[in-house]
């Protein structure tokens, strides 16, 4: 890494293009660049979530996920590259099953809320869902590793479970959707 970032600005993007990992230059508003930006935004959102003071076990898993997201960003920046495999997806499924087994079964939809950390986790989940939508669109037009798409899909599920876990850990109250409230509200 020593010489990789010796100069932060290059001026090469002043014309509205950016460089991909393979050296190709493309317009900054292409879907591929938007997907890379969504990956970066999700990674940043998870960083904020970790910094909000969650338990070490969840924070540790999220830190590992941040590293995987960085790999996914690199994967997206090199057309045709694939770094995510089915084992990565399976690990997320194991985490979901493990953490969900200790939660009260859902009987109603949950509104984002509870503690600040759980709310941040829900926000990360929505950013993850947007990333997934953009990846689906990108996959219609060009190569996208199917394991990467599955990973992002499972990650949004894990973030939902983690939001519930965080609320439970921090003694937060889950906000359940109440259809009857609609009759009394604005």
C-alpha positions, 0 to 999 in steps of 0.5 A: 500500500506504501505508494498507492495513495501518495497523491489524493487528487489526480484531476483525471476525473475533472472531465466526468470520468473515473478509472476502473480497477482494470484501467478503463475510464468510464463516465461517473454516472454509469450504473457500474459507478453508481453500484460502486458508490452504493457499496461505499455508502453501505460500508460507511453506514456500517462504520457509523453503526459500529461506532454507535456503541454496539456489542463486540460480537455484532461489531466484529461480524460487521467489521468483517462484512466491511472488509468483504464489502471493500472486496465487493467494491473492487470486484465491481470495479473490474468487469468480469472479476468475481471474489465472492463465493457461495461460502460467503453467502452460507456464512451470512445464512449461518449468522442469520439463523444463529442470531434469529433463534434467540429472538421473539418470533415476529407476529407483525411488521417492525417499523425502523426504530427503537434505539439509535443503534438499531435505527442506524442498522435499519438505515444500513439495511435500506442502503443495502436494499438500494444497492441490491436493486441497482445490482439487479439492474446492472446484472441485466446489462453486464456480468455480475457475480451471482454470489455477490448479488446473493451475498447482498440479499442475505446481508440485508436480511442479516442487518434486519436481524441485527437491528432486532438483536441490537434493540434487545441488547440495548433494552430498546422497544421494537416498534410494531406496525399497527394497522389500527393506528391508521384510522386515528392518525393524520 
